[in-house]
Amino acid sequence: MDLLTTFPMAMSGLTFLILSKDKKSKKYRVAGIMMLLASYISFVTYFVYK
């Protein structure tokens, strides 16, 4: 993945975390954390392997 996909994935992760607080759903929270983690890994590997 490149930086073009990192930003939307991070924004989706934050949206899922916000939804998890509103709906008290653990599934939204897990999805948000996983998306933020994936975007962070993508961001770091972009600069490491550049």
OpenMM code with the backbone's topology and positions (N, CA, C; nanometers):
from openmm import Vec3, app, unit

residues = "MET ASP LEU LEU THR THR PHE PRO MET ALA MET SER GLY LEU THR PHE LEU ILE LEU SER LYS ASP LYS LYS SER LYS LYS TYR ARG VAL ALA GLY ILE MET MET LEU LEU ALA SER TYR ILE SER PHE VAL THR TYR PHE VAL TYR LYS".split()
positions = [
    Vec3(0.0840, -0.1182, 0.0000),
    Vec3(0.0000, 0.0000, 0.0000),
    Vec3(0.0881, 0.1239, 0.0000),
    Vec3(0.0378, 0.2289, -0.0523),
    Vec3(0.1135, 0.3526, -0.0520),
    Vec3(0.0404, 0.4570, 0.0325),
    Vec3(0.0928, 0.5770, 0.0313),
    Vec3(0.0352, 0.6814, 0.1158),
    Vec3(-0.1040, 0.7243, 0.0710),
    Vec3(-0.1370, 0.6973, -0.0542),
    Vec3(-0.2696, 0.7346, -0.1042),
    Vec3(-0.3804, 0.6574, -0.0328),
    Vec3(-0.3531, 0.5357, 0.0068),
    Vec3(-0.4541, 0.4560, 0.0771),
    Vec3(-0.4433, 0.4668, 0.2287),
    Vec3(-0.3334, 0.5187, 0.2778),
    Vec3(-0.3133, 0.5259, 0.4224),
    Vec3(-0.4081, 0.6253, 0.4884),
    Vec3(-0.4221, 0.7435, 0.4304),
    Vec3(-0.5059, 0.8464, 0.4918),
    Vec3(-0.6534, 0.8066, 0.4992),
    Vec3(-0.7152, 0.7585, 0.3899),
    Vec3(-0.8569, 0.7172, 0.4021),
    Vec3(-0.8775, 0.6012, 0.4995),
    Vec3(-0.7797, 0.5105, 0.5055),
    Vec3(-0.7928, 0.3987, 0.5989),
    Vec3(-0.7868, 0.4492, 0.7434),
    Vec3(-0.6999, 0.5465, 0.7695),
    Vec3(-0.6910, 0.6031, 0.9044),
    Vec3(-0.8189, 0.6781, 0.9401),
    Vec3(-0.8757, 0.7506, 0.8446),
    Vec3(-0.9995, 0.8235, 0.8722),
    Vec3(-1.1160, 0.7261, 0.8975),
    Vec3(-1.1181, 0.6162, 0.8249),
    Vec3(-1.2217, 0.5148, 0.8490),
    Vec3(-1.2047, 0.4523, 0.9865),
    Vec3(-1.0804, 0.4290, 1.0270),
    Vec3(-1.0544, 0.3751, 1.1597),
    Vec3(-1.1021, 0.4682, 1.2697),
    Vec3(-1.0759, 0.5978, 1.2517),
    Vec3(-1.1237, 0.6948, 1.3510),
    Vec3(-1.2758, 0.7012, 1.3538),
    Vec3(-1.3381, 0.6899, 1.2379),
    Vec3(-1.4843, 0.6898, 1.2317),
    Vec3(-1.5419, 0.5695, 1.3059),
    Vec3(-1.4808, 0.4524, 1.2862),
    Vec3(-1.5277, 0.3332, 1.3582),
    Vec3(-1.5091, 0.3484, 1.5089),
    Vec3(-1.3996, 0.4125, 1.5510),
    Vec3(-1.3805, 0.4338, 1.6952),
    Vec3(-1.4849, 0.5287, 1.7515),
    Vec3(-1.5202, 0.6317, 1.6763),
    Vec3(-1.6242, 0.7247, 1.7214),
    Vec3(-1.7591, 0.6530, 1.7285),
    Vec3(-1.7881, 0.5693, 1.6277),
    Vec3(-1.9138, 0.4938, 1.6298),
    Vec3(-1.9186, 0.3958, 1.7462),
    Vec3(-1.8052, 0.3402, 1.7827),
    Vec3(-1.8046, 0.2433, 1.8919),
    Vec3(-1.8406, 0.3097, 2.0243),
    Vec3(-1.8061, 0.4372, 2.0389),
    Vec3(-1.8434, 0.5071, 2.1620),
    Vec3(-1.9928, 0.5373, 2.1642),
    Vec3(-2.0497, 0.5678, 2.0470),
    Vec3(-2.1927, 0.5995, 2.0407),
    Vec3(-2.2793, 0.4756, 2.0591),
    Vec3(-2.2420, 0.3673, 1.9931),
    Vec3(-2.3265, 0.2473, 1.9948),
    Vec3(-2.2838, 0.1438, 2.0977),
    Vec3(-2.1732, 0.1668, 2.1663),
    Vec3(-2.1219, 0.0726, 2.2670),
    Vec3(-2.1004, -0.0667, 2.2082),
    Vec3(-2.0518, -0.0711, 2.0849),
    Vec3(-2.0299, -0.1979, 2.0174),
    Vec3(-1.8813, -0.2296, 2.0137),
    Vec3(-1.8467, -0.3477, 2.0588),
    Vec3(-1.7062, -0.3878, 2.0622),
    Vec3(-1.6533, -0.4162, 1.9217),
    Vec3(-1.7413, -0.4580, 1.8299),
    Vec3(-1.6983, -0.4888, 1.6933),
    Vec3(-1.6488, -0.3638, 1.6212),
    Vec3(-1.7177, -0.2516, 1.6401),
    Vec3(-1.6730, -0.1271, 1.5787),
    Vec3(-1.5382, -0.0839, 1.6351),
    Vec3(-1.5201, -0.1039, 1.7636),
    Vec3(-1.3941, -0.0651, 1.8273),
    Vec3(-1.2785, -0.1485, 1.7747),
    Vec3(-1.2982, -0.2784, 1.7628),
    Vec3(-1.1935, -0.3665, 1.7109),
    Vec3(-1.1614, -0.3315, 1.5660),
    Vec3(-1.2644, -0.3052, 1.4859),
    Vec3(-1.2427, -0.2688, 1.3453),
    Vec3(-1.1662, -0.1373, 1.3353),
    Vec3(-1.1994, -0.0415, 1.4184),
    Vec3(-1.1299, 0.0868, 1.4163),
    Vec3(-0.9842, 0.0745, 1.4550),
    Vec3(-0.9571, -0.0035, 1.5573),
    Vec3(-0.8184, -0.0226, 1.6015),
    Vec3(-0.7373, -0.0956, 1.4949),
    Vec3(-0.7977, -0.1961, 1.4321),
    Vec3(-0.7265, -0.2697, 1.3275),
    Vec3(-0.6975, -0.1815, 1.2058),
    Vec3(-0.7921, -0.0966, 1.1689),
    Vec3(-0.7693, -0.0069, 1.0549),
    Vec3(-0.6626, 0.0963, 1.0862),
    Vec3(-0.6629, 0.1497, 1.2082),
    Vec3(-0.5583, 0.2442, 1.2462),
    Vec3(-0.4215, 0.1763, 1.2510),
    Vec3(-0.4187, 0.0549, 1.2995),
    Vec3(-0.2934, -0.0199, 1.3039),
    Vec3(-0.2416, -0.0488, 1.1631),
    Vec3(-0.3304, -0.0881, 1.0739),
    Vec3(-0.2901, -0.1153, 0.9357),
    Vec3(-0.2412, 0.0106, 0.8662),
    Vec3(-0.3055, 0.1239, 0.8907),
    Vec3(-0.2603, 0.2476, 0.8274),
    Vec3(-0.1266, 0.2928, 0.8851),
    Vec3(-0.1049, 0.2709, 1.0138),
    Vec3(0.0236, 0.3057, 1.0747),
    Vec3(0.1358, 0.2191, 1.0171),
    Vec3(0.1110, 0.0898, 1.0034),
    Vec3(0.2112, -0.0001, 0.9463),
    Vec3(0.2404, 0.0378, 0.8015),
    Vec3(0.1387, 0.0714, 0.7258),
    Vec3(0.1566, 0.1133, 0.5872),
    Vec3(0.2388, 0.2410, 0.5795),
    Vec3(0.2117, 0.3350, 0.6681),
    Vec3(0.2851, 0.4619, 0.6716),
    Vec3(0.4321, 0.4393, 0.7043),
    Vec3(0.4589, 0.3553, 0.8019),
    Vec3(0.5975, 0.3295, 0.8430),
    Vec3(0.6732, 0.2526, 0.7353),
    Vec3(0.6113, 0.1509, 0.6790),
    Vec3(0.6822, 0.0720, 0.5777),
    Vec3(0.7065, 0.1511, 0.4498),
    Vec3(0.6237, 0.2510, 0.4218),
    Vec3(0.6477, 0.3341, 0.3049),
    Vec3(0.7816, 0.4057, 0.3157),
    Vec3(0.8112, 0.4577, 0.4337),
    Vec3(0.9374, 0.5307, 0.4508),
    Vec3(1.0559, 0.4397, 0.4773),
    Vec3(1.0324, 0.3221, 0.5315),
    Vec3(1.1428, 0.2295, 0.5593),
    Vec3(1.1936, 0.1680, 0.4302),
    Vec3(1.1032, 0.1284, 0.3423),
    Vec3(1.1431, 0.0577, 0.2186),
    Vec3(1.1506, 0.1505, 0.0979),
    Vec3(1.1470, 0.2795, 0.1206),
    Vec3(1.1527, 0.3737, 0.0092),
    Vec3(1.2899, 0.3778, -0.0534),
] * unit.nanometer
topology = app.Topology()
chain = topology.addChain("A")
for resn in residues:
    res = topology.addResidue(resn, chain)
    for name in ("N", "CA", "C"):
        topology.addAtom(name, app.Element.getBySymbol(name[0]), res)
